[in-house]
Amino acid sequence: MTTDPLRALFDFKGRTAIVTGGTRGIGLAVAEALVRCGANVAVASRKPDACATAANELRSVGPGKAIGVPTHMGDLVAINRLVSSTVEEFGGVDIIINNAATALNLPIDEITPEAWAKSFSVNLQGPVFLVQAALPYLRDSDHAAILNVVSAGAFIFAPLVSMYSAAKAAMVSFTRSMAAEFAHQGIRVNALAPGSVDTDMTRGNPPEFIEAMKSSALLQRVADPSEMIGPALLLVSDAGSFITGQTILAYGGMVAR
């Protein structure tokens, strides 16, 4: 294989991606990588200011284009608007990256119906219905790919964050089901399960929790968000054209411990 075909494996020119939770952390890192590889990207998060700032930042790195679409993943109307805004701007959707999440820290005996609804609407309902809303456009794409960003927490004991981990475990299951249902339509579906990553979600924990996160991994550290770019791009690019229904564990050896 010569250099040009190798580069083409990660060439996203002419493709459009939606990245939820795309204004910071893993989502922003992956969105920037996509734009640098030529993709047009719609980043979504709850805050309009954050969407505008991220979109401006992404447009400055090019060559792809970017827009920000304020979207609460617990709001089905907003999810449909995210898809329609993306299609209006870029003409279609080729890639969905379900990255937005909320991790509510509650012991099981303190879970309330309100907390349950908030957690599962954002972490489970929103991603599934975003895929559903984008399906007509994904079916028309020659490079359709869905990436569900889950969590190593889906595979380990998860005290205090049981709702988050349970929703992510459900998304692992949905990933397999989506892969099976959509394969004949030319749509690949995979999941990425990060371990502890240096994001706002991680930094919001007490120092002793962060140290425990580091020590629980074989690599004895948390990841930088940029370290999720490689596996994410593999799963949504032509480099991963024969991969579907899989979950890549990018966790530094956490589950093995």
N, C-alpha and C positions, 0 to 999 in steps of 0.2 A: 504494500500500500504506500502510495506517495504522500507527500505533505499535504497537498490540496484536499484529497479525500478525508484525511485525518481532521483537518480544520473544519471541513464541512459537517462533521458529526456534531459539532457544537455551534453551527451557524443557525441563528434564529431569525435571519432577515425575512421580513414579510409575515412573521407570525405574531399573534397577539396573546398576551397572558394576563390573567387576572390574579393578583396576589393579595389575599386578605391578610390583615395584620401587617401590611406592607410598608408602614411608615417608620419602623424601628426594628432592631434586633435581627433575627433570622430573616424575617420577611423583607426588610429593606436590603439586607446583604444579597439575597437571592434576586430581588427585583433589579438591583444595580447590575448584577452579573448578566441578567437577561438583556437589559438595555445595552450593555457594552457588547453583547454578542449579536445585536441587531434587532431584538424584539421590541415591539410596542407593548407597553405595560400599563395596566390600570391598577394602581395601588388603592387599597381600601382600608379605612379604620374609622373609629367612631368620631374622631375630632376633625372638623373641617380645616383648622389651621395646620394640623399635622399632615393632612393629605396634601394641602397646597405646598407646604415646605418640601415634603418628600418628592412631589412631582417636579418641582423646580430643580431640586438637586439631581434628579435622574435625567432631566432634559439636558443638564449641563455636561453630562458624561457621554451621551450619545453612543453609537449612532442611532439607536432606537429612540422612539418617542415615548412620552409618558403623560398620564393624567392622574389626578387624585379624585376619588369618588367617596365622600363620607358615607359610611355604611355601618349600621349596627347589625351584627350577624344574628341577633335575636329577632330582627324585624324582617318578615318575609317580603313586605312591600319594598323595603330598602334593598333587599337582595335582588329582586327583580329589576329595580332601577339601576343597580350596579351593572347588571348584564346589558340592559338596554343602552345605558350610557356608553359602555365600552364598544358595543356594536355600532352605535351612532358615530363614534369618533374614529374607529379603526376598521369597521366593516365586517367584523366577525370575532370569534373566539377560538383559539387553538389549544390553549393551556389554562388549566385551573390549578392554582396552588392554594389549598385550604390551610392557611397558617394561623389565622386569628384564634385566640383562645383566652379563657379566663380561668384562673386557678383560685377557687375559694377555699380558704383554710378553715375547715370545721371538723371537729370530731363527729362521728356518726350520730351520737345521741343528741347533738345540737343542730342537726340539719333541719331546716325549715322548708315548707313548701315553696316559699319565695326564693330561697337560695337554690333549691333543686331546679326550679323553673329557669332561673338565670343561668346556672351552670350548663344544663343540658340543652337549652335553646341556643347558646353560643357555641358550645363545644361539639354538639352532635346534630341538632336540627338544622342549624344554619348551613354547615358544610354540605349536608345531604341535599338540601333544597337549592343551594347554589349550583350544584352539579345538575340537578333537574332543570333549573332555569336555563343553563347554558347548553343543554344537550342538543337542541336543534342546530346550533352553530358548530359544536364539536363534531356532529355527524357529517357536516359539510367539509371538515378539515382533512387534509391529507397527513397531518402530523398531530392528531389529537392526543393529548395526554393530561391525566389528572394526577396530582400529587397531594395526598392527605398527610399533613405534618401531624404526627401523633406524639408519642412520648415513650421513653423507656419506662415511665411509670405504669404503662399498660401491662408490663410483664413482671413487675415486682410487687412486694408488699408496699402498700401506700397509705399508711395511717395519716389522718388529718386532711389528705387531699383525695379522698376516696371518690368523690363525684367526678373530679377532673380525670382521674385515672380510669374510672369506669367508662366515661364518655370516650376517652381515647382508645380504650380496648374495643368499644363498640365500633369506632371508626376503622380499626384494623379489620374487623369482621365485614364492615361495609365495603372496605377496599377490595376484599376478596370477592364479595358478591357483585360489586360494580364491574370488576375485571371480567367475571364470568358472563354477566349480562351484556356488556358493551363490546366484547371482543369481536363479534361478528360485524360490528359497525365501525371497526377500525380505531377504536378508542382504547388506549392503554391506561390502566389505573394501578398506581403503586402508593406505598406509604413510606415516610421517613420518620424514624423514631429517634430523636436526639436524646442524649442524656442531659446532664447539667450544662447549660450554656450561659455565658456571661451576658445576660439580658436584664432588662428592668425587673422582670418577674423573679429572676434569681437574686438580683441585688436587693430586693425587698425583704429578703429573709434575714433573721438575726445572724451575726457573724459566726456563731457556733454551728448553725445549720449549713452555712456555706462551706465551712471547713469539713463538715461531715460529708457534704456532696463531693468535695475533692477527694477525700480519703476513701470513698466508696467505689471509686473508679480505679482500674488497674493503672491508668496513666497518671493518677494522683493530681488531677487538676480539672477545672471546668473548661469547656471549649470556648473559643472565640466564635461569634456568629459566622464569620467568614469560612469557618471549617465545615459548615453545612452546605456551602455552595457546590462543592464537588459532587456529593451524592445527589443533591437536588437536581443539578443540571444533567447528570447521567440519566435520571429517571424520566425527565421530560424532553430529552433531546433524541436525535437519531442514534446517538451512541447507545441508547437503551431500547432500541427498536424491538428487541425480542424479549423484553422483560415486562411482565404484567402480573398483577396479583401478589406482588412481593412487598415485604417490609424490610427496609435496610435499617439496621440498628447502628446508629452513629453515636455511641455512648461511652467511648473510652474504656470499655471493659466493665461497666457498672453491673450489668445483670449477671455477669460471670462471678461477681463477688457475692 
